[in-house]
Amino acid sequence: MKDESSPKSGFFNWLIKAWLGIRIPIIAVFLAVIIGAVLLLISGVNPLTAYAALIKGSFGSAKYLQRTFEKTTPLIFSGLAVAFAFKAGLFNIGAQGQLLFGAITSAFIGFSIQGLPPALHIPLALLGGGLAGTFYGFIPGMLRSFTGAHEVITTIMLNYIAINLTDYLADGPWKDMSPGNIVSRTPRIMESADIPFLGPLPVGFLIAILAAFIIWYILNRTNLGFEIRTVGLNPYAARYAGMRVKLLLVLTMMISGLLAGLGGAVETQGVVHRYQPGFNIGLGFDGITIALLGRTSPLGVIPAALLIGAMKAGGNVMQFEAKVPHEIIDVIQALMLFFVTEDMIVRWVIRARKDSEEQVKLTTGWGQK
């Protein structure tokens, strides 16, 4: 009789469980690539040439690889922000605004404080950006918990406030007044606030990976994570069990905002080295795609962000060498998101039934608190 408890059997069962968890996003990516190839053919472009240029522009050299890591780093943070909120049944569309506030706050600390060593200036600017995002996540969390205002509506409105307020600061009191500058931007941050590189690998990327593992540990190995996941599954049962649901919702949005703010800070300190309107646009919204592609798993966010980051980094080479319209990249990303969220299509393709794997829950109902 076969011993089901043997190490070999246990490893085999783990592989099956892992495949069941990742098969939908993998097949979604495959389908999006296939449809993208059809669109390329219709556009008169050889799909093999186009995808080869995309891979070259993402991983073809140390320079391209560094660019991919730079693009991926803030995407990991924004994906984590959205995924963490999902676990409590919250749909944080405000990651964009939280990221912008984190980016500009980090820039202010970076250019206004002089004389600090990098060992203090770098973490101080990161902390400032994270706290700015935390505060901006606190607002919709409080509104959701104590007024019933749905976070989808409030975070959309807060995004517009963040965009206009940061534009004002970059073109007003915090504008770069150096001779010859005519654009809206802050002064360059001090070199002591720059996040360094280890070869082609930005240290910010390592910070993002560490953050993903910390969030995974919080959600799966702590009482706080258990309570957050319980609220996401059934807030009424959580309240009946004595959990402080309102406080948990506020705390979840604050942590989500913290992660988005850190993404903006890392982008400022590691890539742009100042805040300039337009350079951060879309990073928070891409977090939605990444969170769903990663099945709202903190560790799943890493490969999802790397995929989107590689597409963004290699898009210019693909456009230049294969003469591919840049909009094709956006279409492929949209198809990935479509197939992941509408997983019944993927299941029909592979003739798979719904099983016990975790389903993505975007948000609780409009009337729930």
C-alpha positions as CSV (number, residue, x, y, z in Angstrom):
1,M,0.0,0.0,0.0
2,K,1.4,3.4,-1.0
3,D,2.3,5.7,1.9
4,E,0.5,9.0,1.3
5,S,2.5,10.7,4.0
6,S,5.9,10.1,2.4
7,P,8.0,13.1,1.5
8,K,7.8,12.3,-2.2
9,S,4.0,12.2,-2.0
10,G,3.9,15.4,0.0
11,F,6.0,17.2,-2.5
12,F,3.9,15.9,-5.4
13,N,0.7,17.1,-3.6
14,W,2.4,20.5,-3.1
15,L,3.2,20.7,-6.8
16,I,-0.5,20.0,-7.7
17,K,-1.7,22.6,-5.3
18,A,0.8,25.1,-6.6
19,W,-0.3,24.5,-10.2
20,L,-4.0,24.9,-9.4
21,G,-3.1,28.2,-7.8
22,I,-1.2,29.6,-10.8
23,R,-2.7,27.9,-13.8
24,I,-5.3,30.6,-14.4
25,P,-2.9,33.6,-14.6
26,I,-0.4,31.6,-16.6
27,I,-3.0,30.6,-19.2
28,A,-4.4,34.1,-19.2
29,V,-0.9,35.5,-20.1
30,F,-0.6,32.8,-22.8
31,L,-4.0,33.7,-24.3
32,A,-3.2,37.4,-24.2
33,V,0.1,36.8,-26.0
34,I,-1.7,34.7,-28.7
35,I,-4.3,37.3,-29.3
36,G,-1.6,40.0,-29.3
37,A,0.2,38.0,-32.0
38,V,-3.0,38.1,-34.1
39,L,-3.2,41.9,-33.6
40,L,0.4,42.2,-34.7
41,L,-0.2,40.2,-37.8
42,I,-3.2,42.4,-38.6
43,S,-0.9,45.4,-38.1
44,G,1.5,44.0,-40.6
45,V,4.2,43.1,-38.0
46,N,5.9,39.7,-37.6
47,P,4.9,38.5,-34.0
48,L,8.1,36.6,-33.6
49,T,10.2,39.7,-34.5
50,A,8.1,41.8,-32.2
51,Y,8.3,39.5,-29.2
52,A,12.0,38.9,-29.7
53,A,12.5,42.7,-29.6
54,L,10.4,42.9,-26.4
55,I,12.5,40.2,-24.7
56,K,15.7,41.9,-25.9
57,G,14.6,45.2,-24.5
58,S,13.7,43.6,-21.2
59,F,16.6,41.2,-20.5
60,G,19.0,41.5,-23.4
61,S,21.8,43.3,-21.6
62,A,22.7,44.6,-18.1
63,K,21.4,48.0,-19.1
64,Y,18.0,46.6,-20.2
65,L,17.9,44.4,-17.2
66,Q,18.5,47.3,-14.9
67,R,15.6,49.2,-16.6
68,T,13.3,46.2,-16.1
69,F,14.1,46.1,-12.4
70,E,13.5,49.9,-12.1
71,K,10.1,49.5,-13.8
72,T,9.2,46.5,-11.7
73,T,10.1,47.9,-8.2
74,P,7.2,50.5,-7.8
75,L,4.8,48.0,-9.5
76,I,5.5,45.5,-6.7
77,F,4.6,48.0,-4.1
78,S,1.5,49.2,-5.9
79,G,0.5,45.5,-6.5
80,L,1.0,44.7,-2.8
81,A,-1.1,47.8,-1.9
82,V,-4.1,46.6,-3.9
83,A,-3.6,42.9,-3.0
84,F,-3.5,43.7,0.7
85,A,-6.7,45.7,0.6
86,F,-8.4,42.9,-1.4
87,K,-7.7,40.5,1.5
88,A,-10.1,42.6,3.7
89,G,-12.7,42.9,0.9
90,L,-11.6,46.4,0.0
91,F,-11.0,47.7,-3.5
92,N,-8.2,50.3,-3.2
93,I,-8.3,52.3,-6.4
94,G,-6.5,55.1,-4.6
95,A,-3.1,53.5,-4.8
96,Q,-2.3,56.1,-7.5
97,G,-2.9,59.0,-5.2
98,Q,-1.2,57.4,-2.3
99,L,1.8,56.7,-4.5
100,L,2.0,60.3,-5.7
101,F,1.9,61.6,-2.1
102,G,4.6,59.2,-1.2
103,A,6.7,60.3,-4.2
104,I,6.5,64.0,-3.6
105,T,7.0,63.7,0.2
106,S,10.1,61.6,-0.3
107,A,11.3,64.2,-2.8
108,F,10.8,67.1,-0.3
109,I,12.7,65.3,2.4
110,G,15.4,64.4,-0.2
111,F,16.1,67.9,-1.4
112,S,15.3,70.0,1.7
113,I,17.4,68.2,4.3
114,Q,21.2,68.6,3.8
115,G,24.2,67.2,5.6
116,L,22.7,63.7,6.5
117,P,24.7,60.6,5.7
118,P,23.0,58.1,3.3
119,A,22.5,55.7,6.1
120,L,20.0,58.2,7.7
121,H,18.8,60.2,4.7
122,I,17.7,57.2,2.6
123,P,15.5,55.5,5.2
124,L,14.2,58.9,6.4
125,A,13.0,59.8,2.9
126,L,11.5,56.3,2.5
127,L,9.7,56.6,5.9
128,G,8.3,60.0,4.9
129,G,6.9,58.7,1.7
130,G,5.5,55.7,3.4
131,L,3.8,57.8,6.1
132,A,2.3,60.1,3.5
133,G,0.8,57.1,1.8
134,T,-0.4,55.8,5.1
135,F,-2.2,59.1,5.9
136,Y,-3.8,59.1,2.4
137,G,-5.0,55.5,3.0
138,F,-6.3,56.4,6.4
139,I,-8.9,58.9,5.0
140,P,-10.9,56.4,2.8
141,G,-10.5,53.8,5.6
142,M,-12.2,56.1,8.1
143,L,-14.9,57.1,5.7
144,R,-15.7,53.5,4.9
145,S,-15.8,52.3,8.5
146,F,-17.7,55.2,10.1
147,T,-19.8,56.7,7.3
148,G,-20.3,53.8,5.0
149,A,-18.8,55.7,2.0
150,H,-17.5,53.1,-0.4
151,E,-13.8,53.1,-0.9
152,V,-14.1,52.8,-4.7
153,I,-15.8,56.2,-4.8
154,T,-13.7,58.0,-2.2
155,T,-10.4,56.7,-3.5
156,I,-11.3,57.8,-7.1
157,M,-12.0,61.3,-5.8
158,L,-8.9,61.3,-3.6
159,N,-6.8,60.4,-6.7
160,Y,-7.9,63.6,-8.4
161,I,-7.1,65.6,-5.2
162,A,-3.6,64.0,-5.1
163,I,-2.9,64.7,-8.7
164,N,-3.8,68.3,-8.6
165,L,-2.2,69.0,-5.2
166,T,1.1,67.4,-6.1
167,D,1.0,69.3,-9.4
168,Y,0.5,72.5,-7.5
169,L,3.4,71.8,-5.1
170,A,5.7,70.9,-8.0
171,D,4.9,74.1,-9.8
172,G,4.6,76.3,-6.7
173,P,6.3,76.2,-3.3
174,W,8.4,73.2,-4.0
175,K,9.3,74.1,-7.6
176,D,12.9,73.7,-8.9
177,M,14.0,77.4,-9.2
178,S,17.3,76.6,-10.8
179,P,18.3,78.8,-13.8
180,G,16.9,77.5,-17.1
181,N,14.2,75.3,-15.6
182,I,10.7,76.0,-17.1
183,V,8.9,72.8,-16.2
184,S,7.0,71.8,-13.1
185,R,9.2,69.7,-10.9
186,T,10.9,69.7,-7.6
187,P,14.7,70.2,-7.2
188,R,16.8,67.1,-7.5
189,I,17.2,65.2,-4.2
190,M,20.5,65.2,-2.5
191,E,22.8,62.3,-3.5
192,S,22.7,61.2,0.1
193,A,19.0,60.3,-0.5
194,D,19.7,58.3,-3.7
195,I,18.9,54.6,-3.4
196,P,22.0,52.8,-4.7
197,F,22.5,49.9,-7.1
198,L,24.2,46.5,-6.7
199,G,25.4,46.1,-10.3
200,P,22.3,46.2,-12.5
201,L,20.1,45.4,-9.4
202,P,18.5,48.4,-7.7
203,V,18.5,48.1,-3.9
204,G,14.9,49.4,-4.1
205,F,14.0,46.1,-5.9
206,L,15.4,44.1,-2.9
207,I,13.3,46.3,-0.5
208,A,10.2,45.5,-2.6
209,I,10.9,41.8,-2.5
210,L,11.4,42.0,1.3
211,A,8.1,43.9,1.6
212,A,6.3,41.2,-0.3
213,F,7.6,38.5,2.1
214,I,6.7,40.6,5.1
215,I,3.2,41.1,3.9
216,W,2.9,37.4,3.2
217,Y,4.0,36.6,6.7
218,I,1.6,39.1,8.2
219,L,-1.4,37.7,6.3
220,N,-0.6,34.0,6.8
221,R,1.3,33.8,10.1
222,T,-0.1,36.4,12.4
223,N,-3.4,37.0,14.2
224,L,-3.8,40.3,12.5
225,G,-3.6,38.7,9.1
226,F,-6.1,36.0,10.1
227,E,-8.5,38.7,11.2
228,I,-8.1,40.7,8.0
229,R,-8.7,37.7,5.9
230,T,-11.8,36.8,8.0
231,V,-13.2,40.3,7.5
232,G,-12.7,39.9,3.8
233,L,-14.5,36.6,3.7
234,N,-17.4,37.5,5.9
235,P,-17.5,40.8,7.9
236,Y,-20.7,39.7,9.7
237,A,-19.1,36.5,11.0
238,A,-16.0,38.5,12.0
239,R,-18.1,40.9,14.0
240,Y,-20.0,38.1,15.6
241,A,-16.6,36.5,16.6
242,G,-15.7,39.7,18.4
243,M,-13.3,41.2,15.9
244,R,-13.2,45.0,15.6
245,V,-14.2,45.1,12.0
246,K,-14.2,48.9,11.6
247,L,-10.7,49.2,13.1
248,L,-9.4,46.4,10.9
249,L,-10.8,48.1,7.8
250,V,-9.1,51.4,8.7
251,L,-5.8,49.6,9.5
252,T,-5.9,47.6,6.3
253,M,-6.3,50.8,4.2
254,M,-3.5,52.4,6.2
255,I,-1.1,49.5,5.5
256,S,-2.2,49.5,1.8
257,G,-1.5,53.2,1.6
258,L,1.9,52.7,3.3
259,L,2.9,50.2,0.6
260,A,1.8,52.5,-2.2
261,G,3.6,55.4,-0.6
262,L,6.8,53.4,-0.4
263,G,6.4,52.6,-4.1
264,G,6.3,56.3,-4.9
265,A,9.3,57.0,-2.6
266,V,11.4,54.3,-4.2
267,E,10.5,55.6,-7.6
268,T,11.7,59.1,-6.5
269,Q,14.9,58.0,-4.8
270,G,15.9,55.3,-7.1
271,V,14.8,56.3,-10.6
272,V,13.6,59.9,-11.1
273,H,15.6,61.6,-8.3
274,R,13.0,64.3,-8.0
275,Y,9.3,64.6,-8.3
276,Q,8.0,65.6,-11.7
277,P,4.3,65.3,-12.7
278,G,3.6,62.7,-15.3
279,F,6.5,60.4,-14.4
280,N,4.5,58.4,-11.9
281,I,1.2,58.4,-13.7
282,G,-0.3,54.9,-14.1
283,L,1.9,53.1,-11.5
284,G,-0.9,52.9,-9.0
285,F,-3.5,51.8,-11.5
286,D,-1.2,49.1,-12.8
287,G,-1.2,47.7,-9.3
288,I,-4.8,46.5,-9.9
289,T,-3.7,44.5,-12.9
290,I,-0.7,43.1,-11.0
291,A,-2.7,42.2,-7.9
292,L,-5.3,40.3,-10.0
293,L,-2.7,38.7,-12.1
294,G,-0.9,37.5,-8.9
295,R,-4.3,36.2,-7.6
296,T,-4.0,38.7,-4.7
297,S,-1.1,36.7,-3.3
298,P,1.8,38.9,-1.9
299,L,4.3,36.5,-3.4
300,G,2.3,36.2,-6.6
301,V,2.6,39.9,-7.0
302,I,6.4,39.6,-7.6
303,P,6.3,37.6,-10.9
304,A,3.2,39.6,-12.0
305,A,5.0,42.9,-11.5
306,L,8.2,41.5,-13.2
307,L,6.1,40.6,-16.2
308,I,4.4,44.0,-16.5
309,G,7.7,45.7,-15.7
310,A,9.5,43.8,-18.5
311,M,6.8,44.7,-20.9
312,K,7.1,48.4,-20.0
313,A,10.9,48.3,-20.2
314,G,11.0,46.4,-23.5
315,G,8.2,48.3,-25.1
316,N,10.4,51.0,-26.5
317,V,12.8,48.6,-28.1
318,M,9.8,46.6,-29.5
319,Q,8.4,49.9,-30.9
320,F,11.7,51.1,-32.4
321,E,13.1,47.8,-33.8
322,A,9.8,46.0,-34.9
323,K,7.8,49.2,-35.6
324,V,5.1,48.1,-33.2
325,P,2.6,50.6,-32.0
326,H,3.1,51.1,-28.2
327,E,-0.7,50.7,-27.7
328,I,-0.3,47.0,-28.5
329,I,1.5,46.6,-25.1
330,D,-1.5,48.2,-23.4
331,V,-3.9,45.9,-25.2
332,I,-2.0,42.8,-24.2
333,Q,-2.0,43.9,-20.5
334,A,-5.7,44.6,-20.8
335,L,-6.3,41.1,-22.2
336,M,-4.3,39.6,-19.3
337,L,-6.5,41.4,-16.8
338,F,-9.6,40.4,-18.7
339,F,-8.8,36.7,-18.8
340,V,-7.7,36.7,-15.1
341,T,-10.9,38.4,-13.9
342,E,-13.2,36.5,-16.3
343,D,-11.6,33.2,-15.4
344,M,-14.6,31.2,-16.6
345,I,-13.2,31.8,-20.2
346,V,-9.9,30.3,-19.2
347,R,-11.7,27.4,-17.5
348,W,-13.7,26.7,-20.6
349,V,-10.5,26.7,-22.7
350,I,-8.9,24.1,-20.4
351,R,-12.2,22.3,-19.5
352,A,-11.6,22.9,-15.8
353,R,-14.2,23.0,-13.1
354,K,-14.2,25.4,-10.3
355,D,-12.4,23.9,-7.4
356,S,-11.5,24.9,-3.9
357,E,-8.7,27.3,-5.0
358,E,-9.0,30.8,-3.7
359,Q,-11.2,33.1,-5.8
360,V,-10.4,36.7,-6.2
361,K,-12.9,38.8,-4.3
362,L,-12.8,42.4,-5.4
363,T,-14.9,44.1,-2.8
364,T,-17.8,43.7,-0.4
365,G,-21.2,45.0,-1.3
366,W,-22.0,48.7,-1.4
367,G,-24.1,48.6,1.7
368,Q,-21.7,46.5,3.9
369,K,-19.6,48.2,6.5
